[in-house]
């Protein structure tokens, strides 16, 4: 399935930018790239975005340690569930409560 392949590509990109040593990669450049990726992901077709979010949960098991946690949290980190729920105020409130409970 192409969604799984794309999820792996995105996961590798996010892991690299999230876990790269500051001596290897400028933190400001990393933030800029991650913000751009987040916007691009949120703008995806909603059906495909749902498939992609679900794929991140599946492929997280392919990674270990900190990288696994990064992949598992991609949807959370980039507010992807919120992008799907943009027209559903009840779901948005639920997601906000989940975020509040996590912090």
C-alpha positions as CSV (number, residue, x, y, z in Angstrom):
1,X,0.0,0.0,0.0
2,X,1.4,3.4,-1.0
3,X,0.2,5.0,2.2
4,X,2.6,2.9,4.2
5,X,5.5,3.7,2.0
6,X,4.8,7.4,2.2
7,X,4.4,7.1,6.0
8,X,7.8,5.6,6.2
9,X,9.4,8.4,4.1
10,X,7.7,11.0,6.3
11,X,8.7,9.1,9.5
12,X,12.4,9.0,8.4
13,X,12.3,12.7,7.6
14,X,10.8,13.6,10.9
15,X,13.1,11.3,12.9
16,X,16.1,12.9,11.2
17,X,15.0,16.5,11.8
18,X,13.8,15.8,15.3
19,X,16.7,13.7,16.6
20,X,19.6,15.2,14.7
21,X,22.5,16.5,16.8
22,X,22.7,20.3,16.8
23,X,26.2,20.1,15.5
24,X,24.9,18.2,12.5
25,X,21.9,20.4,11.7
26,X,20.9,23.9,12.5
27,X,18.0,23.9,14.9
28,X,16.3,26.9,13.2
29,X,16.5,25.1,9.8
30,X,15.0,22.0,11.4
31,X,12.1,23.9,12.9
32,X,11.5,25.6,9.5
33,X,11.4,22.3,7.7
34,X,9.2,20.7,10.3
35,X,6.7,23.6,10.2
36,X,6.6,23.3,6.4
37,X,6.0,19.6,6.6
38,X,3.2,20.1,9.1
39,X,1.4,22.5,6.9
40,X,1.8,20.2,3.9
41,X,0.4,17.3,5.9
42,X,-2.5,19.2,7.2
43,X,-3.4,20.3,3.7
44,X,-3.6,16.7,2.4
45,X,-6.9,15.2,1.2
46,X,-8.8,14.2,4.3
47,X,-9.3,10.6,3.3
48,X,-5.6,10.2,2.6
49,X,-4.7,12.0,5.7
50,X,-6.8,9.6,7.8
51,X,-5.0,6.6,6.1
52,X,-1.6,8.3,6.8
53,X,-2.4,8.9,10.5
54,X,-3.4,5.2,10.8
55,X,-0.2,4.1,9.0
56,X,2.0,6.0,11.5
57,X,0.6,3.9,14.3
58,X,1.3,0.7,12.4
59,X,4.9,1.5,11.2
60,X,6.0,2.8,14.7
61,X,6.7,-0.8,15.6
62,X,9.4,-0.9,12.9
63,X,11.4,1.6,14.9
64,X,13.0,1.4,18.3
65,X,13.7,3.7,21.2
66,X,13.3,7.4,20.8
67,X,12.6,7.0,17.0
68,X,9.6,4.8,17.8
69,X,8.1,7.4,20.1
70,X,8.7,10.1,17.4
71,X,6.9,8.1,14.8
72,X,4.0,7.2,17.2
73,X,3.6,10.9,17.9
74,X,3.7,12.3,14.4
75,X,-0.1,12.8,14.2
76,X,-0.1,14.5,17.6
77,X,3.0,16.6,17.0
78,X,1.6,18.0,13.7
79,X,-2.0,18.4,14.9
80,X,-3.2,16.0,12.2
81,X,-6.3,14.8,14.0
82,X,-7.2,18.5,14.5
83,X,-6.8,19.0,10.7
84,X,-9.3,16.2,10.1
85,X,-11.7,17.6,12.7
86,X,-11.6,21.2,11.5
87,X,-15.4,21.3,10.8
88,X,-16.4,19.4,13.9
89,X,-16.3,21.6,17.1
90,X,-17.2,18.7,19.4
91,X,-14.3,16.6,18.1
92,X,-12.0,19.6,18.3
93,X,-12.9,20.1,22.0
94,X,-12.2,16.4,22.6
95,X,-8.8,16.7,21.0
96,X,-8.1,19.8,23.0
97,X,-9.0,18.0,26.2
98,X,-6.6,15.1,25.2
99,X,-3.8,17.6,24.6
100,X,-4.5,19.3,28.0
101,X,-4.3,15.9,29.8
102,X,-1.0,15.0,28.1
103,X,0.8,18.1,29.3
